[in-house]
């Protein structure tokens, strides 16, 4: 398999690594037998120039036929992209992750800077920490956050920080600006962010504590991961302000409200409950 080259979403051509496929299936909670079946099937259909999207689609289809919940976990990256197109559900999603980590949050607020007002995606506070976070949502995983984005966000943060520093009780607070994205950062973006002390979080950065890791630790899967809901039903729930499986499980009457037949409720709620459980 080492002589097969595949095309990533970014257009980059790289050698196929079976270990990455196995790792992603293990992460989704698939058992060894199912993983072996999927790997064998995919290895038999590989060809030079196949896209990672095509490999994902084949693996997802097979996994869905064996385990709906594992398939939901496997499609996590795609599920976050389905939170669009406005990007606001992604901001709410980031806010929920921070809340689970002990922060109090405000999403979509106007903040007065030293020079001008700024519309800020998420303000997060915990103890002496006071963060201003911008969320950069992309519906295409081939689009990365380049250095211009943290440059722009940091300049806005500096304006807000000047104002915060004048406020009573902020003398001992640690102020930080940050950027969260559902895709990835370029090397320059990470280098700049580190240099100026920004909070940076992407799909897989920082290593071991990126969005995918934090979602696994918290069980905060987006409702768009559910394979038991149609695209239209997911949109209706997002319009109701619901972004998490956890929220859906806690408010089951919403299924009736958006017109889902009672016969389907049990499956949907069972899957959402399993996705809420923390993945070890």
C-alpha positions as CSV (number, residue, x, y, z in Angstrom):
1,X,0.0,0.0,0.0
2,X,3.0,2.3,0.4
3,X,3.2,3.0,-3.3
4,X,-0.4,4.4,-3.5
5,X,-0.6,8.1,-3.4
6,X,-3.8,9.9,-2.3
7,X,-5.0,13.5,-2.7
8,X,-5.8,15.4,0.5
9,X,-8.6,18.1,0.7
10,X,-5.9,20.8,0.3
11,X,-4.8,19.2,-3.0
12,X,-1.6,17.9,-1.6
13,X,-0.5,14.4,-2.8
14,X,0.8,12.1,-0.1
15,X,1.5,8.3,0.4
16,X,-1.5,6.4,1.7
17,X,-1.0,5.3,5.4
18,X,-3.3,2.5,6.5
19,X,-2.3,3.3,10.1
20,X,-4.2,6.6,9.9
21,X,-7.4,4.9,8.7
22,X,-7.1,2.4,11.5
23,X,-6.5,5.1,14.1
24,X,-9.5,7.1,13.0
25,X,-11.8,4.0,13.1
26,X,-10.4,3.1,16.6
27,X,-11.1,6.7,17.7
28,X,-14.7,6.3,16.6
29,X,-15.0,3.3,18.9
30,X,-15.3,0.6,16.1
31,X,-14.4,-2.9,17.3
32,X,-11.5,-4.9,15.8
33,X,-13.6,-7.1,13.6
34,X,-15.4,-4.1,11.9
35,X,-12.1,-2.3,11.5
36,X,-10.5,-5.3,9.8
37,X,-13.5,-5.6,7.4
38,X,-13.4,-1.9,6.5
39,X,-9.6,-1.9,6.0
40,X,-9.7,-5.1,3.8
41,X,-12.5,-3.6,1.7
42,X,-10.8,-0.2,1.2
43,X,-7.4,-1.7,0.5
44,X,-9.0,-3.7,-2.4
45,X,-10.4,-0.5,-4.0
46,X,-7.5,1.9,-3.7
47,X,-5.9,3.4,-6.7
48,X,-3.3,6.2,-7.3
49,X,-4.9,9.6,-7.0
50,X,-7.9,8.6,-4.9
51,X,-9.1,11.4,-2.7
52,X,-9.2,11.3,1.1
53,X,-12.8,12.3,0.7
54,X,-13.6,9.2,-1.3
55,X,-11.8,6.9,1.2
56,X,-13.7,8.6,4.1
57,X,-17.1,8.2,2.2
58,X,-16.4,4.4,1.7
59,X,-15.3,3.9,5.3
60,X,-18.3,5.9,6.7
61,X,-20.8,4.0,4.6
62,X,-19.5,0.6,5.8
63,X,-19.2,1.8,9.4
64,X,-22.8,3.2,9.4
65,X,-24.1,-0.2,8.3
66,X,-22.4,-1.8,11.3
67,X,-22.6,0.8,14.1
68,X,-24.6,4.1,13.9
69,X,-22.9,5.6,16.9
70,X,-19.3,4.8,15.7
71,X,-20.3,6.3,12.3
72,X,-21.4,9.5,14.1
73,X,-18.1,9.7,15.9
74,X,-16.2,9.0,12.7
75,X,-17.9,11.9,10.9
76,X,-17.0,14.4,13.6
77,X,-15.0,16.7,11.4
78,X,-17.7,16.7,8.7
79,X,-20.4,17.2,11.4
80,X,-18.7,20.4,12.5
81,X,-18.6,21.6,8.9
82,X,-22.4,21.0,8.8
83,X,-22.9,23.5,11.5
84,X,-22.8,26.3,8.8
85,X,-23.3,28.1,6.7
86,X,-23.5,31.3,8.8
87,X,-20.8,30.2,11.3
88,X,-22.9,31.2,14.3
89,X,-23.6,27.7,15.4
90,X,-19.9,27.1,15.4
91,X,-19.4,30.1,17.7
92,X,-22.1,28.6,20.0
93,X,-20.4,25.2,19.8
94,X,-17.0,26.8,20.9
95,X,-18.8,28.5,23.7
96,X,-20.3,25.2,25.0
97,X,-16.8,23.5,24.9
98,X,-15.4,26.4,27.0
99,X,-18.4,26.2,29.4
100,X,-17.8,22.5,29.9
101,X,-14.2,23.4,30.8
102,X,-15.4,25.7,33.6
103,X,-15.6,29.1,31.8
104,X,-18.6,31.4,31.9
105,X,-19.2,32.6,28.3
106,X,-21.0,35.2,26.2
107,X,-21.4,34.5,22.5
108,X,-21.8,37.2,19.8
109,X,-21.3,40.4,21.9
110,X,-20.3,44.0,21.2
111,X,-17.3,45.0,23.2
112,X,-16.0,48.6,23.5
113,X,-12.3,48.9,22.6
114,X,-10.0,51.8,23.3
115,X,-10.6,53.2,19.8
116,X,-13.7,51.5,18.4
117,X,-16.4,48.9,19.2
118,X,-15.8,45.3,18.2
119,X,-18.2,42.4,17.6
120,X,-16.6,39.5,19.4
121,X,-17.6,35.9,18.9
122,X,-16.9,34.5,22.4
123,X,-15.9,36.2,25.6
124,X,-14.8,33.6,28.2
125,X,-14.0,34.1,31.9
126,X,-12.7,31.8,34.6
127,X,-11.1,32.9,37.8
128,X,-8.4,35.5,36.7
129,X,-8.6,34.5,33.1
130,X,-10.4,36.8,30.6
131,X,-10.4,35.8,27.0
132,X,-11.6,37.3,23.7
133,X,-12.0,34.6,21.1
134,X,-12.8,34.8,17.4
135,X,-14.1,31.7,15.6
136,X,-13.1,31.1,12.0
137,X,-15.5,28.6,10.5
138,X,-14.9,27.0,7.1
139,X,-17.3,24.7,5.2
140,X,-14.4,23.4,3.1
141,X,-11.7,21.5,5.0
142,X,-9.2,22.4,2.3
143,X,-9.2,26.0,3.6
144,X,-6.7,26.8,6.3
145,X,-6.3,29.9,8.5
146,X,-3.3,31.8,7.3
147,X,-1.2,34.3,9.2
148,X,-3.5,37.3,8.3
149,X,-6.2,36.0,10.6
150,X,-4.3,35.9,13.9
151,X,-2.6,39.2,12.9
152,X,-6.0,40.8,12.4
153,X,-7.5,39.3,15.6
154,X,-4.5,40.2,17.7
155,X,-4.8,43.9,16.6
156,X,-8.5,43.9,17.6
157,X,-7.6,42.2,20.9
158,X,-5.0,44.9,21.7
159,X,-7.6,47.6,21.3
160,X,-10.0,45.7,23.6
161,X,-7.3,44.9,26.1
162,X,-6.5,48.6,26.6
163,X,-10.1,49.2,27.5
164,X,-10.3,46.2,29.8
165,X,-7.1,47.3,31.7
166,X,-8.9,50.6,32.7
167,X,-11.8,48.7,34.3
168,X,-12.0,48.1,38.0
169,X,-11.1,44.7,39.1
170,X,-9.1,43.9,36.0
171,X,-5.6,44.7,37.5
172,X,-4.8,41.0,38.3
173,X,-6.7,39.5,35.3
174,X,-4.9,37.6,32.6
175,X,-6.2,39.0,29.3
176,X,-5.7,36.9,26.1
177,X,-7.0,37.0,22.6
178,X,-7.6,33.8,20.7
179,X,-8.7,32.2,17.5
180,X,-10.6,28.9,17.1
181,X,-11.0,27.2,13.7
182,X,-12.7,24.0,12.6
183,X,-9.9,23.4,10.0
184,X,-6.2,24.0,10.4
185,X,-3.6,26.8,10.8
186,X,-0.7,27.4,8.5
187,X,2.8,27.2,10.0
188,X,3.1,31.0,9.9
189,X,-0.2,31.5,11.7
190,X,0.9,29.2,14.5
191,X,4.4,30.8,14.7
192,X,2.8,34.3,15.0
193,X,0.2,33.2,17.5
194,X,2.8,31.6,19.7
195,X,5.1,34.7,19.4
196,X,2.4,37.1,20.7
197,X,0.8,34.7,23.2
198,X,-2.5,34.0,21.5
199,X,-4.8,31.1,22.3
200,X,-4.9,29.0,19.2
201,X,-7.2,26.0,18.7
202,X,-7.9,24.1,15.5
203,X,-9.1,20.6,14.5
204,X,-5.8,19.1,15.6
205,X,-3.9,21.9,17.3
206,X,-2.4,22.0,19.9
207,X,-1.3,18.4,19.5
208,X,-3.3,16.3,21.9
209,X,-5.7,19.1,22.9
210,X,-7.2,20.2,19.6
211,X,-11.0,20.4,19.0
212,X,-11.3,16.7,18.2
213,X,-9.5,15.8,21.5
214,X,-11.6,18.2,23.6
215,X,-14.8,16.9,22.1
216,X,-13.8,13.3,22.9
217,X,-13.0,14.3,26.5
218,X,-16.2,16.2,27.0
219,X,-18.7,14.2,25.0
220,X,-19.9,17.4,23.4
221,X,-20.7,16.0,19.9
222,X,-22.6,18.3,17.5
223,X,-26.1,17.2,16.7
224,X,-25.1,17.2,13.0
225,X,-23.1,14.0,13.8
226,X,-26.3,12.0,14.2
227,X,-27.0,9.6,11.3
228,X,-30.6,9.2,12.5
229,X,-31.5,12.8,11.5
230,X,-32.0,14.2,8.0
231,X,-30.2,17.3,6.8
232,X,-33.5,19.3,6.9
233,X,-34.2,18.1,10.5
234,X,-30.7,19.1,11.6
235,X,-31.2,22.6,10.1
236,X,-34.5,23.0,12.0
237,X,-32.8,22.1,15.3
238,X,-29.9,24.5,14.6
239,X,-32.5,27.2,13.9
240,X,-33.9,26.4,17.4
241,X,-30.5,27.2,18.8
242,X,-29.6,23.6,19.5
243,X,-26.0,22.6,18.5
244,X,-25.2,19.6,20.8
245,X,-26.5,16.0,21.0
246,X,-26.4,16.6,24.8
247,X,-28.9,19.5,24.4
248,X,-31.2,17.4,22.2
249,X,-31.1,14.5,24.8
250,X,-32.0,17.0,27.5
251,X,-34.9,18.5,25.5
252,X,-36.5,15.5,23.7
253,X,-39.7,17.4,23.1
254,X,-37.9,19.4,20.4
255,X,-38.1,16.3,18.2
256,X,-41.9,16.6,18.3
257,X,-41.8,20.3,17.9
258,X,-39.9,20.1,14.6
259,X,-42.3,17.4,13.3
260,X,-40.3,14.2,13.7
261,X,-42.5,11.1,13.9
262,X,-42.7,9.5,17.4
263,X,-41.6,6.2,16.1
264,X,-38.2,7.6,15.3
265,X,-37.7,9.4,18.7
266,X,-36.2,6.3,20.5
267,X,-33.4,5.7,18.0
268,X,-32.5,9.4,17.8
269,X,-32.4,9.8,21.6
270,X,-30.5,6.5,22.1
271,X,-27.8,7.6,19.7
272,X,-27.6,11.1,21.2
273,X,-27.2,9.7,24.7
274,X,-24.4,7.4,23.6
275,X,-22.6,10.3,21.9
276,X,-22.9,12.3,25.1
277,X,-20.9,9.7,26.9
278,X,-17.2,10.5,27.3
279,X,-15.0,8.6,24.9
280,X,-12.0,7.1,26.6
